[in-house]
Amino acid sequence: MPGELLAIRDATKYFGGLEAVSGVTLQVADGEVLGLIGPNGAGKSTLFNLITGVYAPDRGEVRFKNRKISGCKPHQVVAAGIARTFQNIRLFANMTALENVMIGRHVRTRSELAEALLRTPGFKQEEKAIQDYARSVLDLVGLLKAGNDLVKNLAYGDQRRIEIARALATEPSLLLLDEPTAGMNPTESAEVMGLMGVIKRKGIAIIVIEHQMDVVMNISDRVAVLDYGKKICEGSPFEVQKDPKVIEAYLGA
Amino acid sequence: MKLPISKPYLMSGVLLLLLVWPFLWGGDNAYALYIACLIGIYTILCLGLNITIGYTGLLDLGFMAFYAIGAYTAAILSIHGVSFWLTLPVCVLVGGGVRYLLGLPVLKLRGDYLAIVTLAFGEIVRLVANNTVGLTNGPKGLPRVGEKISEIRLFGWSLNDTIHFYYLILAFVLLAVLVSHRLEHSRLGRAFVAIREDELAAELSGIHVARVKSVAFVISGMFGALAGAIYAHWIGFVSPEMFTFWESVFLVAMIVVGGMGNIGGVVLGVILLVGVPEILRSTLGAKFVDYRMLVFGVVMVAVIIFRPQGLIPSKRRSLELHTPEAE
């Protein structure tokens, strides 16, 4: 596949006797937006966990930029260029919004204990660069003015965007969004969709798990459908909507 | 909380007060100096423990083990005539090294489990000190009869008075505060706090959690060993009963009451919990001395009920928010 960024081959994960993800094969091209849908418990989040190294697949492999990443630690996967958000917001609640985003820079910076204690010129320079970068990302998601607020005091929709900003600060080439519009009203959803457009125009590929069909159909180049851990359908948003297997999975016909 | 004066002035004032402190007590200052030194030692210990508990969120209930390791290493080396200035870095390295080895299996555990295992390690160290008579002289402590922990010599002077130790300890307290402060506002320090807040999210934001935790753990062990080494030279005696589980709990209490993750809070916690019982001892009068631990307990319960985040809660620093282009 030309410009192939991520290739999942036959990925399988068991939880005890349950096959949570079962022989899933899936590709993502450079800069592509892939919508990942399916009923609750279909294995979408588990697939994210397989890609990001939270779990190692029991069978199959995940390759990213032609390198095998399954079996790597999550922080190594981030370093390789994959960042994610979580279904239930997972921010550093007692840190400021700006600091949360600065954490995303950790993987792209290197100052260690000695530099921190001696406050070397290199340390100060890097610290400034971390802050500058974090500010620019915060500005991108439209939350620069909230930078010094503790994230636990921010509104729900803003917290979602801080999470996206933290992921973007790691300079990913692939961003995994796990239900970014969950619990949002239509206005907030539209804002997140707009943000996803901005991210896409930066050339960052996205896999998005989403339940709001209008969001998925609008933003995705391609859609893949999971049901009971298996990929049952893949194609353009239009094709997927018409597929009888998808309709059956959702309506339980 | 808004301070009536700016922070640099406040800091200079506190420093000045600390420097002239021994002279505020006229001739009869031995007891006041003793308390001040004790507070200093505990401050170094608690700032060390604060790195694991306060910043990184790793509950350690056996921190006295590293104080003991520092104190015993110092005592043993010093009895054999090794200079304090060589003993000190050796103690710090031994403390850090043991802490690293302990961390390898233990840091895979979280929360309550980590607390239990560190508690057990604290007891192991105390029991080893109690039972390896050949090395530690067991419950009778070091130095043995006829031996002596050698004096600290500095530029040809011997440090043999409490006032000398007051300034020595003060210097190391200031160093501990400086290290804590610089650590807190660094890439590494932010990673500590991120791990405390959400370990999985930290790992998935690119932090090598296992490594960063290990660094936090080792630095705190070094603080503990440093405090122990100074203490052994100051008091001139070490025995296993100084390093009980109760003492480790006491350290955690100082940090919790003062304010986890806040340097000023930790210092305040130490002053209150080390200083206040001593002041109560000298002011309550003979009849009430037995009740001082009761008073103390009530104060602690009150703090936890009315101010669970500690007297001076941890606070995040505000940073400049203007992007260069935006201006």
Interface residues (C-beta under 8 A of the other chain):
Chain A: T52 V54 K73 P74 H75 V78 A79 A83 R84 F86 R90 L91 F92 A93 N94 M95 T96 L98 E99 M102 I103 G104 R105 H106 V107 R108 T109 S111 E112 L113 E115 A116 L117 R119 F123 E126 E127 I130 Q131 D132 R135 S136 D139 L144 K145 G147 N148 L150 R166 A167 T170
Chain B: V179 R182 L183 S186 R187 L188 G189 R190 A191 V193 A194 E197 D198 L200 A201 A202 E203 L204 S205 G206 I207 H208 V209 V215 I219 S314 R316 S318 L319 E320 L321 H322 T323 P324 A326
